[in-house]
């Protein structure tokens, strides 16, 4: 599958996760959690740990500050509401699904292929004067420094000296677009439109 097609498939799933409700969302969440546990366990766990405070804040804000029917009457005004708990679970699941989809994308797609897909999708922006090649170089540098930060942390990136410069060249793996990629892209776009209409 072409990297651009893979990115569009990922974006389709992200949009679908935001539009889905009820059993469809829970089913999608179950599938994504299972896939992340099978194919990207360490990366998924690392990303979920980074958003744990945000998940907790979402749960507390929606559960306790949404007007509605009191869930635990003996707590009085300090009780969460039924509507709040439903909204808290909905938004927390959507966030968790998106984060796990990011983990799967990063685990199953090499950074060079990922940047190649971004370059392909950004080609129309070249008409507006955007340098697609420069964008690709910056993305590769971001991936490089995120995975293995330089000694001295972010301050080393601001230093004008070349002591922290890294050896090696930056390269992008270019993959030709095939007919099945075009069919897949049309299917993804149809699913997004269909999901938005429903």
C-alpha distance (Angstrom), angle and dihedral (degrees) to the residues before:
residue distance angle dihedral
X1 . . .
X2 3.80 . .
X3 3.83 113.6 .
X4 3.81 90.6 -122.2
X5 3.81 89.7 53.3
X6 3.80 89.6 49.0
X7 3.81 90.5 51.5
X8 3.81 91.2 49.2
X9 3.82 89.9 49.2
X10 3.81 89.0 51.5
X11 3.81 91.7 48.2
X12 3.82 89.9 48.8
X13 3.80 90.9 54.2
X14 3.81 91.1 47.6
X15 3.83 91.4 51.7
X16 3.81 90.4 44.7
X17 3.81 90.3 51.7
X18 3.81 89.7 54.3
X19 3.82 93.0 48.3
X20 3.83 97.9 41.9
X21 3.78 121.5 98.2
X22 3.78 136.8 -178.5
X23 3.81 119.9 -8.3
X24 3.82 92.7 -1.8
X25 3.81 91.3 58.7
X26 3.81 93.1 44.7
X27 3.81 90.3 48.8
X28 3.79 92.0 49.0
X29 3.80 89.8 46.8
X30 3.81 91.7 51.9
X31 3.83 92.3 49.7
X32 3.82 93.1 47.0
X33 3.81 93.3 46.7
X34 3.82 90.6 49.5
X35 3.82 92.0 47.8
X36 3.81 91.7 48.0
X37 3.82 90.8 49.2
X38 3.82 90.6 51.3
X39 3.80 102.3 40.4
X40 3.82 108.7 19.7
X41 3.79 107.9 22.0
X42 3.81 99.7 144.6
X43 3.81 96.4 41.3
X44 3.80 92.0 44.6
X45 3.81 92.1 49.9
X46 3.81 90.5 48.2
X47 3.82 92.1 51.8
X48 3.81 93.8 44.7
X49 3.80 90.0 51.4
X50 3.80 89.1 54.0
X51 3.81 92.7 54.9
X52 3.81 97.7 39.9
X53 3.82 92.9 106.5
X54 3.81 91.2 49.2
X55 3.82 90.3 50.4
X56 3.80 90.8 50.0
X57 3.82 91.8 48.8
X58 3.82 90.6 49.6
X59 3.78 91.5 51.0
X60 3.82 94.0 47.8
X61 3.81 96.7 43.2
X62 3.78 96.2 48.3
X63 3.81 97.6 36.9
X64 3.80 97.5 47.2
X65 3.80 104.2 28.1
X66 3.82 102.6 43.5
X67 3.82 113.5 98.6
X68 3.79 116.1 -122.1
X69 3.77 145.9 89.3
X70 3.80 113.8 -15.7
X71 3.80 111.6 -112.3
X72 3.81 98.2 -162.5
X73 3.84 108.0 31.3
X74 3.82 94.4 -174.3
X75 3.84 89.1 65.8
X76 3.79 91.9 56.7
X77 3.81 113.8 -165.1
X78 3.81 91.6 -2.5
X79 3.81 92.0 65.0
X80 3.80 122.7 106.7
X81 3.80 116.7 -118.9
X82 3.79 127.8 -121.9
X83 3.79 91.6 -122.7
X84 3.80 90.2 47.8
X85 3.80 93.2 52.1
X86 3.81 90.6 49.6
X87 3.82 91.1 50.7
X88 3.81 91.7 44.7
X89 3.80 91.7 53.2
X90 3.80 91.6 45.0
X91 3.81 96.5 52.0
X92 3.80 94.4 38.8
X93 3.80 90.9 52.2
X94 3.80 91.6 48.4
X95 3.80 91.5 51.0
X96 3.80 92.5 45.8
X97 3.82 92.0 49.6
X98 3.81 92.0 50.9
X99 3.82 92.6 48.3
X100 3.80 91.9 48.6
X101 3.81 90.3 48.0
X102 3.81 87.9 54.4
X103 3.81 89.5 50.9
X104 3.81 91.1 50.7
X105 3.80 92.7 47.7
X106 3.80 93.3 50.0
X107 3.80 92.9 44.2
X108 3.81 97.1 47.4
X109 3.81 98.6 38.2
X110 3.77 123.6 64.7
X111 3.82 113.2 -129.0
X112 3.82 91.4 -119.0
X113 3.79 91.2 53.5
X114 3.79 90.7 45.1
X115 3.79 91.9 53.8
X116 3.81 89.4 44.9
X117 3.81 89.3 56.1
X118 3.81 91.4 48.0
X119 3.81 89.8 50.2
X120 3.80 90.8 52.1
X121 3.81 92.7 49.0
X122 3.82 91.7 45.4
X123 3.82 94.9 53.7
X124 3.83 93.6 100.9
X125 3.83 88.5 57.1
X126 3.80 88.9 63.4
X127 3.81 86.5 74.9
X128 3.81 87.3 64.4
X129 3.81 91.7 52.6
X130 3.82 100.1 -94.7
X131 3.78 113.4 145.5
X132 3.81 103.9 -132.2
X133 3.81 91.8 -169.6
X134 3.81 92.0 53.4
X135 3.79 90.0 49.1
X136 3.81 89.6 51.4
X137 3.81 92.0 51.7
X138 3.80 91.5 50.1
X139 3.80 92.0 48.7
X140 3.81 91.6 50.4
X141 3.81 90.3 50.0
X142 3.80 90.5 50.2
X143 3.81 91.2 51.4
X144 3.80 90.9 47.0
X145 3.81 94.6 51.0
X146 3.80 94.5 41.7
X147 3.80 92.9 53.3
X148 3.83 94.9 41.2
X149 3.82 113.6 14.2
X150 3.79 117.2 -156.1
X151 3.79 122.5 -103.4
X152 3.78 108.0 -85.3
X153 3.82 94.2 32.2
X154 3.78 123.8 -121.2
X155 3.80 92.8 -18.8
X156 3.81 88.8 67.6
X157 3.80 88.9 60.1
X158 3.81 90.5 57.0
X159 3.80 93.3 49.8
X160 3.77 115.0 106.1
X161 3.79 92.4 -147.5
X162 3.78 120.4 99.2
X163 3.78 93.9 -135.8
X164 3.78 92.1 105.1
X165 3.78 94.2 44.2
X166 3.75 113.7 128.3
X167 3.72 126.0 -133.4
X168 3.76 123.9 -127.2
X169 3.74 136.9 58.4
X170 3.76 131.6 -86.7
X171 3.78 116.2 -121.7
X172 3.78 136.9 176.1
X173 3.81 124.6 -148.7
X174 3.81 106.9 -131.7
X175 3.81 114.7 -154.9
X176 3.82 123.3 -169.5
X177 3.80 117.8 -118.0
X178 3.82 111.2 -116.3
X179 3.79 131.5 -160.7
X180 3.81 94.2 -103.0
X181 3.80 89.2 56.0
X182 3.80 89.4 58.3
X183 3.83 90.6 49.0
X184 3.82 90.2 48.6
X185 3.81 92.2 49.6
X186 3.83 90.6 51.4
X187 3.82 89.6 50.1
X188 3.81 91.9 49.7
X189 3.81 92.1 49.9
X190 3.81 90.4 48.1
X191 3.82 90.8 51.4
X192 3.80 92.2 50.8
X193 3.81 92.5 49.8
X194 3.81 91.7 44.2
X195 3.80 91.8 49.2
X196 3.82 91.7 48.4
X197 3.82 91.5 50.5
X198 3.81 92.6 48.6
